[in-house]
Amino acid sequence: IVKKAKEKNILLEVNNSSLNTSSFRPNARENYKEMLKLCKEQGVRIIFGSDAHICYQVGKFENVEKLIEEVDFPKELVINYHEDEIVEFFGLDK
C-alpha cells in the first residue's frame, strides 16, 4: 500500500480516533507504527485525520502527534504542518 501511495501521489491517513484507548479498531497503534516506518523509509506523505463525530473534536490530533513523536516521524512528510502543500495538493489555489 505504501509503495502504491508513493507511485500515485496519495496521502495516507493516520486517524486520531483510531488511537483512542476506547477505539474498537484492534492493533491500530501497531499497524500505524508499521505504516509510519514504511512511509518514513520510502518518503511517503501522510495526513492527520480526526474522524470527529462531534464538533469539538474536529482538528484534534493529540493521539497522532504523540505517535509520530514516538516513532520519530519527519514532520516534512506530514502535510497538515504545511498549509501551502495542502492548498497545492487539493488544488485549492485555483
Secondary structure, DSSP 8 states (H G I E B T S, - for coil): -HHHHHHHT--EEEETGGGSTT-SSTTHHHHHHHHHHHHHHHT--EEEE---SSGGGTT--HHHHHHHHHTT--GGGBGGG-HHHHHHHTTTT-
